[in-house]
Amino acid sequence: MATVAIPAAKWNWVPPYPQGRTANNLDADAQLVERCLAGQDTAWEDLVKLHTRRVYSICYRFTNSDAEAQDLTQDVFLRVFKNLKSFRAGEGLFVVWLTRLTRNLLIDHYRRTRMDRATESIEDQVKVLEETTAMLSRTDGMLAGREASEVLQAGLQKLSPELRETVILRDLEELEYREIAQVLNVPEGTVKSRLNRGRAELARVLRRHKVRI
Amino acid sequence: MTCAELEILLCDYVDGTLRGEEKTALESHLAGCSACAELAKDVAGVTAFIETVAPAEPPAELLTRILHELPTARPATKKQSWWWKLTGGPVQALLQPRYVMGMAMTVLSFSMIARFAHIEPRQLRPADLDPVKIWASIDDRTHRMWDRTMKYYDNLRLVIEIQSRLKEWTDQDQAPNTGASKQQAESSRQKPEAGTSEKKR
């Protein structure tokens, strides 16, 4: 009989948002947008400060490049700046609107750079793998923090864009299934199915790199 | 519970939000299906691993770059009253430089046409609005304008030169033709005479 060793911490359900995405801070987003549209001096700055980390994180996890993530984050906020008037607070959350916008830009970027990735030198890929293996041999497969982040990055790049974006949005950005479904414009069932496949694929990749999970 | 049903509920199970009968059914399925048990183990393991990952922090200069490249405040978009929308908006739109320039060019074009057609502006009188009179006036002006244009065209030096050259060419073509026709006429006259002499023999 098969036994499933699920980490104990996962049995006791805890809210997925560290700061707690309550109605108050959701309203705060909408109010901030209102203030921006009313032309208040500091509102735009506040909005950028509040959401830069999220946008950068999604872009970085998806592209695996700090420079590309920075450029894309700038592009996202430029587009937000131009299209802020089209955001309707009653039709959904600002976070969902922003994430959808980010995701669309990422997909455009992915299609644009497809040829570049195909011609990426084999030496670069071998170098990354050697560094990851060397790091794992030092740590005996037990990773955390920055090292775990680097290994995860390498693993995410092995996933297809569909699975990668779903894992990023749920496990790293901690969006709800309903919100991910809105961002990706697919049913919730599809989100869950992609998430399972993405996580299972990632587990196989990590195990191949001798990460203990 | 089937494997497909388990796949849908697995996310909630790993999140710890699955309760009651569904949870029991899922756990009994996991106990009997090694493939699903493997999947559940992988999924739970990866989620636990990702929790240990440090967040990706943007560099501090990125915020400065974003704020520096874009204006610090959005342009004001005040709500406008219905009166402003009715009057101010269209008037403001019409006062845009391109519209003003367009209108000025239209007025200039019409004034040039009027000058060329010798239409002189004068004060309108009620009698001028009679349709018959308007039609007669338009007809008269059209004919005058047509005659004036034709006269101008005929008097052009280039046209006269082309016409005279064409006339010369036509004359030259006709001259050899007339010579040949004379010869034909003479030969036809001689042939009947020869025929009669043969008959006589």
Chai-1 contact restraints between the chains, C-beta under 6 A:
chainA,res_idxA,chainB,res_idxB,connection_type,confidence,min_distance_angstrom,max_distance_angstrom,comment,restraint_id
A,M1,B,A31,contact,1.0,0.0,6.0,A-B,restraint_1
A,A2,B,S34,contact,1.0,0.0,6.0,A-B,restraint_2
A,A2,B,A37,contact,1.0,0.0,6.0,A-B,restraint_3
A,V4,B,L30,contact,1.0,0.0,6.0,A-B,restraint_4
A,V4,B,A37,contact,1.0,0.0,6.0,A-B,restraint_5
A,V4,B,A40,contact,1.0,0.0,6.0,A-B,restraint_6
A,V4,B,K41,contact,1.0,0.0,6.0,A-B,restraint_7
A,I6,B,A44,contact,1.0,0.0,6.0,A-B,restraint_8
A,P7,B,A48,contact,1.0,0.0,6.0,A-B,restraint_9
A,K10,B,G16,contact,1.0,0.0,6.0,A-B,restraint_10
A,W11,B,G16,contact,1.0,0.0,6.0,A-B,restraint_11
A,W13,B,G16,contact,1.0,0.0,6.0,A-B,restraint_12
A,W13,B,T17,contact,1.0,0.0,6.0,A-B,restraint_13
A,C36,B,R74,contact,1.0,0.0,6.0,A-B,restraint_14
A,L37,B,T77,contact,1.0,0.0,6.0,A-B,restraint_15
A,G39,B,A73,contact,1.0,0.0,6.0,A-B,restraint_16
A,G39,B,R74,contact,1.0,0.0,6.0,A-B,restraint_17
A,G39,B,A76,contact,1.0,0.0,6.0,A-B,restraint_18
A,D41,B,A73,contact,1.0,0.0,6.0,A-B,restraint_19
A,W44,B,A73,contact,1.0,0.0,6.0,A-B,restraint_20
A,W44,B,R74,contact,1.0,0.0,6.0,A-B,restraint_21
A,E45,B,L67,contact,1.0,0.0,6.0,A-B,restraint_22
A,E45,B,T72,contact,1.0,0.0,6.0,A-B,restraint_23
A,V48,B,I66,contact,1.0,0.0,6.0,A-B,restraint_24
A,T52,B,P58,contact,1.0,0.0,6.0,A-B,restraint_25
A,T52,B,L63,contact,1.0,0.0,6.0,A-B,restraint_26
A,R53,B,P58,contact,1.0,0.0,6.0,A-B,restraint_27
A,Y56,B,P58,contact,1.0,0.0,6.0,A-B,restraint_28
A,S57,B,A56,contact,1.0,0.0,6.0,A-B,restraint_29
A,Y60,B,A56,contact,1.0,0.0,6.0,A-B,restraint_30
A,Q70,B,L62,contact,1.0,0.0,6.0,A-B,restraint_31
A,Q74,B,I66,contact,1.0,0.0,6.0,A-B,restraint_32
A,F77,B,I66,contact,1.0,0.0,6.0,A-B,restraint_33
A,F81,B,L70,contact,1.0,0.0,6.0,A-B,restraint_34
A,A144,B,T52,contact,1.0,0.0,6.0,A-B,restraint_35
A,G145,B,A54,contact,1.0,0.0,6.0,A-B,restraint_36
A,R146,B,A54,contact,1.0,0.0,6.0,A-B,restraint_37
A,A148,B,T52,contact,1.0,0.0,6.0,A-B,restraint_38
A,A148,B,V53,contact,1.0,0.0,6.0,A-B,restraint_39
A,S149,B,V53,contact,1.0,0.0,6.0,A-B,restraint_40
A,S149,B,A54,contact,1.0,0.0,6.0,A-B,restraint_41
A,L152,B,V53,contact,1.0,0.0,6.0,A-B,restraint_42
A,D171,B,I50,contact,1.0,0.0,6.0,A-B,restraint_43
A,G189,B,I8,contact,1.0,0.0,6.0,A-B,restraint_44
A,K192,B,I8,contact,1.0,0.0,6.0,A-B,restraint_45
A,K192,B,C11,contact,1.0,0.0,6.0,A-B,restraint_46
A,S193,B,E7,contact,1.0,0.0,6.0,A-B,restraint_47
A,L195,B,C11,contact,1.0,0.0,6.0,A-B,restraint_48
A,N196,B,E7,contact,1.0,0.0,6.0,A-B,restraint_49
A,N196,B,L10,contact,1.0,0.0,6.0,A-B,restraint_50
A,N196,B,V43,contact,1.0,0.0,6.0,A-B,restraint_51
A,R199,B,V43,contact,1.0,0.0,6.0,A-B,restraint_52
A,R199,B,V46,contact,1.0,0.0,6.0,A-B,restraint_53
A,A200,B,L39,contact,1.0,0.0,6.0,A-B,restraint_54
A,A200,B,D42,contact,1.0,0.0,6.0,A-B,restraint_55
A,L202,B,V46,contact,1.0,0.0,6.0,A-B,restraint_56
A,A203,B,D42,contact,1.0,0.0,6.0,A-B,restraint_57
A,A203,B,G45,contact,1.0,0.0,6.0,A-B,restraint_58
A,A203,B,V46,contact,1.0,0.0,6.0,A-B,restraint_59
A,I213,B,G45,contact,1.0,0.0,6.0,A-B,restraint_60
A,I213,B,F49,contact,1.0,0.0,6.0,A-B,restraint_61
